[in-house]
């Protein structure tokens, strides 16, 4: 009986063999990384996420203390609120605290100060000043001059259309959003904001908060009031020096 002829092996090109080898090595490396994370990194993260009872108690007490102090500031006599020297305020959030009381955080968020070193324009009023008094340890504010109003809007400003950030590089965008109020360009926005005009609220709804730079100098790192040598509270006209350092 004749022996069967051996079957010829299929030819595989060198390029395919190299790709196959690379894929196998990549899968092996990925698997090794996953195993290492599972044995070391994953367990480490889980341990760090677990808070000790004393830490939970301390955070709860800090939040309650923050609420008590906020209520104490709110009970100050109305005369303690300085009479504004300008219709316009610029407010900057200087401090953040993960364990601040939710009511404090809510006020900051309502003022659109969601992050450290974010700033917003506000119209000076008794209601606004009372809110700022409640969150004094976290913010500083004062009366911006026309130059800084213009610089902030031109350099840091952006608009919000359909919940999307839009750079203010085209006056057509401004006309589309604010044209019905007679505001057609950046110069109109600057004029309306600087004078806290009748359409100030509409402009605030269009503008986002201003993301400022961390100042290399000029902050003491203290939650005390500015008048007492700290960083927070009313700086009046000296807010312009801080804006210059952060713009």
C-alpha positions, 0 to 999 in steps of 0.5 A: 500500500502506497504511503500517503503524501504529506500535506503541504503547510499553508503559506503565511506571510511574514507580516501576518506572523509579526502582527499575530506575535505583537497582538499576543504580546499586547494581550499578555502585557494587558493581562499582567497589568490587570493582575498587578492592579487587582493584587496591589492597586485595587486593594490599596484604593479600597482601603483608602476609601474606608473612613475610620469612625473618628474621621467621620465624626470629625467631618460631621463636627466640622460641617456642623461648626461651619453651619453654626458660624454661618448662622452667627454671621447672618445674625450680625446687625444690619449696620455691620454690612458696609454700605456699598460704594458702587452698584457693581461687585466682583466676587472671587472664591478663594477657599474650598473645603470638602467638609463644609456644610451643604448649606454653605456649599449651596450658597456658593453654587447659587452665586455660581462660585463652584470652584476655587479662583472663579469670579463673578460680577454681582449687582450690589444689594442688601440681599447679595451682601447678606449672602456674602456675609454668610460665606465670608470665609470662602470669598473676597469681593470689592468694587471693580473699575472699568478697566478690569471689567473690560479686561475680564470680559475680553480676556476671560469671558465666554458665553453660554448658548444651549448650555455650551461654552462659546468663546466671545470672538464674534459679535454675531454670537452676542447679537444672537443671544442679547440682540433683543435687549439692544446689546450687539457687541462686546463693548455693549456688554462691558458698558452694561456690566460696568454700569450695572444697567437694566439688562445686567441680569440677562448678561449674567445669564449669558456670561459664565463665571471667570476662571482666574489664575492662582496669584503668585503673590498677594494672598496670606492664606488666612480665612480672616477678613481682609481688614484684619490682615487676612484674605477674605471679605470686602476689599472695596477698591483694593479688589482691583489689585487682586484682579490684576494679579489673577487675570 
